[in-house]
Amino acid sequence: MSDVSGPLAVVIGGSVGGLFTATALRAAGWRVKVFEQSPNDLDSRGGGIVLQAPIERAFTFGGVPVPRDAGVDSVDRIYLDEHDRIVQRLHMPQTQTAWNVIYTALKRALPAGVVHAGVSFERFAQEGDRVIAHFADGRVEQADLLVGADGGRSNVRAQLLPETRPAYAGYVAWRGLVDEHLLPDTVLRVLRDRFTFQQGDAHLFLTYLVPGRDGAIEPGKRRVNWVWYRRLAADRLPSLFLAQDGTQRDGSLPPGAMRDDNRLELVDAGRRMLAPTLAALVDATQAPFAQAILDLAVDRMAFGRAVLLGDAACLVRPHTAAGVAKAAENAVGLADALRGVVHGPAFDAALSRWEARQLAANASLSELGISLGTRIMGRA
C-alpha cells in the first residue's frame, strides 16, 4: 500500500501498461495518479491473451489477486488445411485469458481517485527533481516521476523522441470475439480444448477459447477469440481504418467501428481462403476489429524524471504473444528499481540500470517478432 507521504508518480495512459505501473509502484511505496484520455472504461478493447509468467509476477508484485479462475485451458495445438482436415497435432497445454479480464482485475485493485478518465495529456517540463505535467483541461500536476505508458502512438514519446514513429510491417491483424453459444456445435467440436491454426500462402489464422464478457469460464458462456493475419498494401490502410462514423483512425479499429463494406470483404475472403470451420467463425462475428502490425523499438527509455514503457517504448509483433507480458515486466522492473529511491545520483543510477535491462529485453522480443512475422507472412 502506498504511503500518503511517499513520492508521487504521474502515469500517462490507463490501459494495462499504465495499470501494471500503478499497482507495482504503489506496492513499492509510491503514490500514483493515472491519466487516461478516454472517458470510458477500456474493457471492451483487446482480445485473447496467453497468461504468461511475467503477467502473474506483476499481479503478485502489485498485491493483486491473480485471476486464476478466469482462464480457459487448451490441451492441443492443431493445424487445419482448407478442407478442415487436421494436418498436424501437437500436445501443448496452456491457459488463455482475455485482455478485459486482466484490465478489469488491475482497475478494481486501485483505490478510487487513482485513475482519472477523460483527461488528455498535452506536455510536460522538468525542473530539477520535479516533473510538471500539463493537461488539456488546464490541470497541472507536479510529481517526482512521469511515466509514458500511453501506447504505440504515445504523446509522451512524441515530445521526447519526435522523430521516432512506428513502421508498418506490411500486414494487418483482423480480429474477432464470438460468444460460444452463438456457434454451431459442428464448429465447437473442432475448436474446444484446442489452439487452432491455419497457415496459408502469406496469411495465418489462429483461434482459441477465452473467458466470456464477465469472466465466465463455464462451457457455453465463454467466447471464441480469433486473429487473421493478412497482407495489405500501405495505400489501402486509410480505407480500412476509416470508421463507420467517418473518423479516420490511425492504425486500429475497436469493435463496432468497422464499416460494413470492409466486414463483408472480410467474410468473403474467409469463405475463399479459410477452412469451413474458420470461415464460419468469421461469418458469425458481428463486430470484428483490426490493427495494423507495426514495429517500434526506442533506443532510450529514461529521460531524467520521465520514462517510457510498454508499447510507448516498444511495439512487438503479436506472434510473440508477449505484448502484455512486456508491459508487465517493464512496470515491475521500474517499481523494483525505485523502491526506496527518490532523489540524487541513486535515482539516476537506478533508472539507468532499469533502462539497460528493459532495452535489452525489448530488442530481443522485437527481433523475435520480426523473425516470426517474416517466416509466417514472407517478405512484403
BAKE-906758 format. One record per residue (C-alpha): residue in three letters; residue number from 0; x, y, z. Coordinates in steps of 0.5 Angstrom, whole numbers, plus 500, padded with zeros to 3 digits. Layout:
REM residues N
PT | Ala | NUM | X | Y | Z
...
END
This chain:
REM residues 380
PT | Met | 0 | 500 | 500 | 500
PT | Ser | 1 | 503 | 507 | 498
PT | Asp | 2 | 504 | 512 | 504
PT | Val | 3 | 501 | 518 | 504
PT | Ser | 4 | 507 | 522 | 504
PT | Gly | 5 | 511 | 518 | 499
PT | Pro | 6 | 514 | 520 | 493
PT | Leu | 7 | 509 | 521 | 487
PT | Ala | 8 | 509 | 519 | 480
PT | Val | 9 | 504 | 521 | 474
PT | Val | 10 | 503 | 516 | 469
PT | Ile | 11 | 500 | 518 | 463
PT | Gly | 12 | 496 | 512 | 460
PT | Gly | 13 | 490 | 508 | 463
PT | Ser | 14 | 491 | 502 | 459
PT | Val | 15 | 494 | 495 | 462
PT | Gly | 16 | 501 | 498 | 462
PT | Gly | 17 | 499 | 504 | 466
PT | Leu | 18 | 495 | 500 | 471
PT | Phe | 19 | 501 | 495 | 472
PT | Thr | 20 | 505 | 501 | 473
PT | Ala | 21 | 501 | 504 | 478
PT | Thr | 22 | 500 | 497 | 482
PT | Ala | 23 | 507 | 496 | 482
PT | Leu | 24 | 509 | 503 | 484
PT | Arg | 25 | 504 | 503 | 490
PT | Ala | 26 | 507 | 497 | 492
PT | Ala | 27 | 514 | 500 | 492
PT | Gly | 28 | 512 | 506 | 497
PT | Trp | 29 | 510 | 511 | 491
PT | Arg | 30 | 503 | 515 | 491
PT | Val | 31 | 501 | 515 | 484
PT | Lys | 32 | 496 | 518 | 479
PT | Val | 33 | 494 | 515 | 473
PT | Phe | 34 | 491 | 520 | 467
PT | Glu | 35 | 487 | 516 | 461
PT | Gln | 36 | 485 | 521 | 455
PT | Ser | 37 | 479 | 516 | 454
PT | Pro | 38 | 473 | 518 | 459
PT | Asn | 39 | 470 | 510 | 458
PT | Asp | 40 | 473 | 504 | 461
PT | Leu | 41 | 477 | 500 | 456
PT | Asp | 42 | 475 | 493 | 458
PT | Ser | 43 | 472 | 492 | 451
PT | Arg | 44 | 478 | 493 | 448
PT | Gly | 45 | 483 | 488 | 446
PT | Gly | 46 | 482 | 480 | 445
PT | Gly | 47 | 485 | 474 | 448
PT | Ile | 48 | 492 | 473 | 451
PT | Val | 49 | 496 | 468 | 454
PT | Leu | 50 | 497 | 468 | 461
PT | Gln | 51 | 505 | 468 | 462
PT | Ala | 52 | 509 | 468 | 468
PT | Pro | 53 | 511 | 476 | 468
PT | Ile | 54 | 504 | 477 | 468
PT | Glu | 55 | 503 | 473 | 474
PT | Arg | 56 | 509 | 476 | 477
PT | Ala | 57 | 506 | 483 | 476
PT | Phe | 58 | 500 | 481 | 480
PT | Thr | 59 | 504 | 478 | 485
PT | Phe | 60 | 508 | 484 | 486
PT | Gly | 61 | 503 | 489 | 486
PT | Gly | 62 | 499 | 485 | 491
PT | Val | 63 | 493 | 484 | 486
PT | Pro | 64 | 490 | 477 | 486
PT | Val | 65 | 492 | 473 | 480
PT | Pro | 66 | 485 | 472 | 476
PT | Arg | 67 | 486 | 464 | 476
PT | Asp | 68 | 479 | 463 | 475
PT | Ala | 69 | 479 | 467 | 469
PT | Gly | 70 | 483 | 463 | 464
PT | Val | 71 | 481 | 457 | 459
PT | Asp | 72 | 486 | 452 | 458
PT | Ser | 73 | 488 | 449 | 452
PT | Val | 74 | 491 | 442 | 451
PT | Asp | 75 | 493 | 441 | 444
PT | Arg | 76 | 495 | 446 | 438
PT | Ile | 77 | 492 | 443 | 431
PT | Tyr | 78 | 493 | 446 | 424
PT | Leu | 79 | 488 | 445 | 419
PT | Asp | 80 | 488 | 445 | 412
PT | Glu | 81 | 483 | 449 | 407
PT | His | 82 | 478 | 443 | 408
PT | Asp | 83 | 478 | 442 | 415
PT | Arg | 84 | 483 | 437 | 416
PT | Ile | 85 | 488 | 436 | 422
PT | Val | 86 | 494 | 436 | 418
PT | Gln | 87 | 499 | 437 | 425
PT | Arg | 88 | 497 | 436 | 432
PT | Leu | 89 | 502 | 438 | 438
PT | His | 90 | 501 | 437 | 445
PT | Met | 91 | 502 | 444 | 448
PT | Pro | 92 | 498 | 445 | 454
PT | Gln | 93 | 497 | 453 | 456
PT | Thr | 94 | 492 | 458 | 459
PT | Gln | 95 | 489 | 463 | 455
PT | Thr | 96 | 485 | 469 | 458
PT | Ala | 97 | 482 | 475 | 456
PT | Trp | 98 | 485 | 483 | 456
PT | Asn | 99 | 479 | 485 | 459
PT | Val | 100 | 480 | 480 | 465
PT | Ile | 101 | 487 | 483 | 466
PT | Tyr | 102 | 485 | 490 | 465
PT | Thr | 103 | 479 | 489 | 470
PT | Ala | 104 | 483 | 486 | 475
PT | Leu | 105 | 488 | 491 | 475
PT | Lys | 106 | 483 | 497 | 475
PT | Arg | 107 | 479 | 494 | 481
PT | Ala | 108 | 485 | 494 | 485
PT | Leu | 109 | 487 | 501 | 485
PT | Pro | 110 | 483 | 506 | 490
PT | Ala | 111 | 478 | 511 | 488
PT | Gly | 112 | 481 | 517 | 486
PT | Val | 113 | 488 | 514 | 483
PT | Val | 114 | 485 | 513 | 476
PT | His | 115 | 483 | 520 | 472
PT | Ala | 116 | 479 | 518 | 466
PT | Gly | 117 | 477 | 523 | 460
PT | Val | 118 | 484 | 527 | 462
PT | Ser | 119 | 488 | 529 | 456
PT | Phe | 120 | 496 | 530 | 457
PT | Glu | 121 | 499 | 536 | 453
PT | Arg | 122 | 506 | 537 | 455
PT | Phe | 123 | 511 | 536 | 461
PT | Ala | 124 | 517 | 540 | 463
PT | Gln | 125 | 523 | 538 | 468
PT | Glu | 126 | 525 | 543 | 474
PT | Gly | 127 | 531 | 540 | 478
PT | Asp | 128 | 528 | 534 | 482
PT | Arg | 129 | 521 | 535 | 479
PT | Val | 130 | 517 | 534 | 473
PT | Ile | 131 | 511 | 538 | 471
PT | Ala | 132 | 505 | 535 | 467
PT | His | 133 | 500 | 540 | 463
PT | Phe | 134 | 493 | 537 | 461
PT | Ala | 135 | 488 | 540 | 456
PT | Asp | 136 | 483 | 541 | 461
PT | Gly | 137 | 488 | 546 | 465
PT | Arg | 138 | 490 | 541 | 470
PT | Val | 139 | 498 | 542 | 472
PT | Glu | 140 | 501 | 536 | 476
PT | Gln | 141 | 508 | 536 | 480
PT | Ala | 142 | 511 | 530 | 481
PT | Asp | 143 | 517 | 526 | 482
PT | Leu | 144 | 517 | 522 | 476
PT | Leu | 145 | 513 | 522 | 470
PT | Val | 146 | 511 | 515 | 466
PT | Gly | 147 | 509 | 515 | 459
PT | Ala | 148 | 505 | 509 | 458
PT | Asp | 149 | 500 | 511 | 453
PT | Gly | 150 | 501 | 506 | 448
PT | Gly | 151 | 504 | 506 | 441
PT | Arg | 152 | 502 | 513 | 439
PT | Ser | 153 | 505 | 516 | 445
PT | Asn | 154 | 504 | 523 | 446
PT | Val | 155 | 510 | 523 | 452
PT | Arg | 156 | 514 | 519 | 447
PT | Ala | 157 | 513 | 525 | 441
PT | Gln | 158 | 515 | 530 | 446
PT | Leu | 159 | 522 | 526 | 448
PT | Leu | 160 | 523 | 523 | 441
PT | Pro | 161 | 519 | 527 | 436
PT | Glu | 162 | 523 | 523 | 430
PT | Thr | 163 | 521 | 516 | 433
PT | Arg | 164 | 515 | 513 | 430
PT | Pro | 165 | 512 | 506 | 429
PT | Ala | 166 | 514 | 503 | 422
PT | Tyr | 167 | 508 | 499 | 418
PT | Ala | 168 | 510 | 492 | 417
PT | Gly | 169 | 506 | 491 | 411
PT | Tyr | 170 | 500 | 487 | 414
PT | Val | 171 | 494 | 487 | 419
PT | Ala | 172 | 491 | 483 | 424
PT | Trp | 173 | 484 | 482 | 423
PT | Arg | 174 | 481 | 480 | 430
PT | Gly | 175 | 474 | 478 | 433
PT | Leu | 176 | 471 | 475 | 439
PT | Val | 177 | 464 | 471 | 439
PT | Asp | 178 | 460 | 468 | 444
PT | Glu | 179 | 461 | 461 | 445
PT | His | 180 | 453 | 460 | 445
PT | Leu | 181 | 452 | 463 | 438
PT | Leu | 182 | 457 | 458 | 435
PT | Pro | 183 | 454 | 451 | 432
PT | Asp | 184 | 456 | 445 | 435
PT | Thr | 185 | 460 | 443 | 429
PT | Val | 186 | 465 | 449 | 430
PT | Leu | 187 | 466 | 448 | 437
PT | Arg | 188 | 467 | 441 | 436
PT | Val | 189 | 473 | 443 | 432
PT | Leu | 190 | 476 | 448 | 437
PT | Arg | 191 | 474 | 446 | 444
PT | Asp | 192 | 480 | 445 | 448
PT | Arg | 193 | 485 | 447 | 443
PT | Phe | 194 | 489 | 452 | 440
PT | Thr | 195 | 487 | 452 | 433
PT | Phe | 196 | 491 | 455 | 427
PT | Gln | 197 | 491 | 455 | 419
PT | Gln | 198 | 497 | 457 | 415
PT | Gly | 199 | 496 | 459 | 408
PT | Asp | 200 | 500 | 463 | 403
PT | Ala | 201 | 502 | 469 | 406
PT | His | 202 | 497 | 469 | 412
PT | Leu | 203 | 496 | 466 | 418
PT | Phe | 204 | 489 | 465 | 422
PT | Leu | 205 | 489 | 463 | 430
PT | Thr | 206 | 483 | 462 | 435
PT | Tyr | 207 | 482 | 459 | 442
PT | Leu | 208 | 477 | 460 | 447
PT | Val | 209 | 478 | 465 | 453
PT | Pro | 210 | 473 | 468 | 458
PT | Gly | 211 | 466 | 471 | 457
PT | Arg | 212 | 465 | 478 | 458
PT | Asp | 213 | 464 | 478 | 465
PT | Gly | 214 | 470 | 473 | 466
PT | Ala | 215 | 466 | 467 | 466
PT | Ile | 216 | 469 | 460 | 464
PT | Glu | 217 | 464 | 455 | 464
PT | Pro | 218 | 462 | 452 | 458
PT | Gly | 219 | 457 | 456 | 454
PT | Lys | 220 | 459 | 462 | 457
PT | Arg | 221 | 466 | 463 | 454
PT | Arg | 222 | 468 | 467 | 448
PT | Val | 223 | 472 | 465 | 442
PT | Asn | 224 | 478 | 469 | 440
PT | Trp | 225 | 481 | 469 | 433
PT | Val | 226 | 486 | 473 | 429
PT | Trp | 227 | 487 | 473 | 422
PT | Tyr | 228 | 494 | 476 | 419
PT | Arg | 229 | 494 | 478 | 412
PT | Arg | 230 | 498 | 483 | 408
PT | Leu | 231 | 495 | 489 | 406
PT | Ala | 232 | 498 | 495 | 402
PT | Ala | 233 | 500 | 501 | 405
PT | Asp | 234 | 496 | 505 | 401
PT | Arg | 235 | 490 | 501 | 403
PT | Leu | 236 | 490 | 503 | 410
PT | Pro | 237 | 486 | 509 | 410
PT | Ser | 238 | 480 | 506 | 407
PT | Leu | 239 | 481 | 500 | 412
PT | Phe | 240 | 481 | 505 | 418
PT | Leu | 241 | 476 | 510 | 416
PT | Ala | 242 | 471 | 508 | 422
PT | Gln | 243 | 463 | 508 | 421
PT | Asp | 244 | 462 | 515 | 424
PT | Gly | 245 | 467 | 518 | 419
PT | Thr | 246 | 473 | 518 | 424
PT | Gln | 247 | 480 | 517 | 420
PT | Arg | 248 | 483 | 512 | 425
PT | Asp | 249 | 491 | 511 | 426
PT | Gly | 250 | 492 | 504 | 425
PT | Ser | 251 | 487 | 501 | 429
PT | Leu | 252 | 479 | 500 | 430
PT | Pro | 253 | 476 | 498 | 436
PT | Pro | 254 | 470 | 493 | 436
PT | Gly | 255 | 464 | 496 | 433
PT | Ala | 256 | 468 | 501 | 429
PT | Met | 257 | 469 | 497 | 422
PT | Arg | 258 | 465 | 499 | 416
PT | Asp | 259 | 460 | 494 | 413
PT | Asp | 260 | 464 | 494 | 407
PT | Asn | 261 | 470 | 492 | 410
PT | Arg | 262 | 467 | 487 | 414
PT | Leu | 263 | 463 | 484 | 408
PT | Glu | 264 | 470 | 484 | 405
PT | Leu | 265 | 473 | 480 | 411
PT | Val | 266 | 467 | 475 | 411
PT | Asp | 267 | 468 | 474 | 403
PT | Ala | 268 | 476 | 473 | 404
PT | Gly | 269 | 474 | 468 | 409
PT | Arg | 270 | 470 | 464 | 405
PT | Arg | 271 | 475 | 464 | 400
PT | Met | 272 | 481 | 462 | 404
PT | Leu | 273 | 480 | 459 | 410
PT | Ala | 274 | 478 | 452 | 413
PT | Pro | 275 | 470 | 452 | 413
PT | Thr | 276 | 470 | 452 | 421
PT | Leu | 277 | 474 | 458 | 421
PT | Ala | 278 | 470 | 462 | 415
PT | Ala | 279 | 464 | 460 | 420
PT | Leu | 280 | 467 | 463 | 426
PT | Val | 281 | 469 | 470 | 422
PT | Asp | 282 | 462 | 470 | 419
PT | Ala | 283 | 459 | 470 | 426
PT | Thr | 284 | 463 | 476 | 428
PT | Gln | 285 | 458 | 482 | 428
PT | Ala | 286 | 464 | 487 | 431
PT | Pro | 287 | 471 | 485 | 428
PT | Phe | 288 | 476 | 490 | 430
PT | Ala | 289 | 483 | 491 | 427
PT | Gln | 290 | 490 | 493 | 428
PT | Ala | 291 | 496 | 495 | 423
PT | Ile | 292 | 502 | 491 | 425
PT | Leu | 293 | 508 | 496 | 427
PT | Asp | 294 | 515 | 496 | 429
PT | Leu | 295 | 518 | 500 | 434
PT | Ala | 296 | 524 | 500 | 439
PT | Val | 297 | 527 | 506 | 442
PT | Asp | 298 | 534 | 507 | 444
PT | Arg | 299 | 532 | 511 | 450
PT | Met | 300 | 527 | 510 | 456
PT | Ala | 301 | 529 | 514 | 461
PT | Phe | 302 | 530 | 522 | 461
PT | Gly | 303 | 531 | 525 | 467
PT | Arg | 304 | 525 | 524 | 471
PT | Ala | 305 | 521 | 522 | 465
PT | Val | 306 | 521 | 515 | 463
PT | Leu | 307 | 517 | 511 | 457
PT | Leu | 308 | 515 | 504 | 458
PT | Gly | 309 | 510 | 498 | 455
PT | Asp | 310 | 508 | 500 | 448
PT | Ala | 311 | 510 | 507 | 448
PT | Ala | 312 | 518 | 504 | 448
PT | Cys | 313 | 517 | 498 | 444
PT | Leu | 314 | 512 | 495 | 440
PT | Val | 315 | 513 | 488 | 439
PT | Arg | 316 | 509 | 483 | 434
PT | Pro | 317 | 503 | 479 | 436
PT | His | 318 | 507 | 473 | 434
PT | Thr | 319 | 511 | 473 | 441
PT | Ala | 320 | 505 | 473 | 445
PT | Ala | 321 | 509 | 478 | 449
PT | Gly | 322 | 506 | 485 | 449
PT | Val | 323 | 502 | 485 | 455
PT | Ala | 324 | 508 | 481 | 459
PT | Lys | 325 | 513 | 486 | 456
PT | Ala | 326 | 509 | 492 | 460
PT | Ala | 327 | 508 | 488 | 466
PT | Glu | 328 | 516 | 487 | 466
PT | Asn | 329 | 517 | 494 | 465
PT | Ala | 330 | 513 | 496 | 470
PT | Val | 331 | 515 | 491 | 476
PT | Gly | 332 | 523 | 493 | 474
PT | Leu | 333 | 521 | 500 | 475
PT | Ala | 334 | 518 | 499 | 481
PT | Asp | 335 | 523 | 495 | 484
PT | Ala | 336 | 529 | 499 | 482
PT | Leu | 337 | 526 | 505 | 485
PT | Arg | 338 | 524 | 502 | 492
PT | Gly | 339 | 526 | 507 | 497
PT | Val | 340 | 530 | 511 | 492
PT | Val | 341 | 527 | 518 | 490
PT | His | 342 | 533 | 523 | 490
PT | Gly | 343 | 540 | 525 | 487
PT | Pro | 344 | 545 | 520 | 484
PT | Ala | 345 | 542 | 514 | 487
PT | Phe | 346 | 535 | 515 | 483
PT | Asp | 347 | 539 | 517 | 476
PT | Ala | 348 | 543 | 510 | 477
PT | Ala | 349 | 537 | 506 | 479
PT | Leu | 350 | 534 | 509 | 473
PT | Ser | 351 | 540 | 507 | 468
PT | Arg | 352 | 540 | 500 | 471
PT | Trp | 353 | 533 | 499 | 469
PT | Glu | 354 | 533 | 502 | 463
PT | Ala | 355 | 539 | 498 | 460
PT | Arg | 356 | 535 | 491 | 462
PT | Gln | 357 | 529 | 493 | 459
PT | Leu | 358 | 532 | 496 | 453
PT | Ala | 359 | 536 | 489 | 452
PT | Ala | 360 | 529 | 485 | 453
PT | Asn | 361 | 525 | 490 | 449
PT | Ala | 362 | 531 | 489 | 443
PT | Ser | 363 | 531 | 481 | 444
PT | Leu | 364 | 523 | 481 | 443
PT | Ser | 365 | 523 | 486 | 437
PT | Glu | 366 | 528 | 482 | 434
PT | Leu | 367 | 524 | 475 | 435
PT | Gly | 368 | 517 | 478 | 433
PT | Ile | 369 | 520 | 481 | 426
PT | Ser | 370 | 523 | 474 | 425
PT | Leu | 371 | 517 | 470 | 426
PT | Gly | 372 | 513 | 475 | 422
PT | Thr | 373 | 518 | 474 | 416
PT | Arg | 374 | 517 | 467 | 417
PT | Ile | 375 | 509 | 467 | 417
PT | Met | 376 | 508 | 472 | 412
PT | Gly | 377 | 514 | 472 | 408
PT | Arg | 378 | 518 | 478 | 406
PT | Ala | 379 | 513 | 484 | 404
END
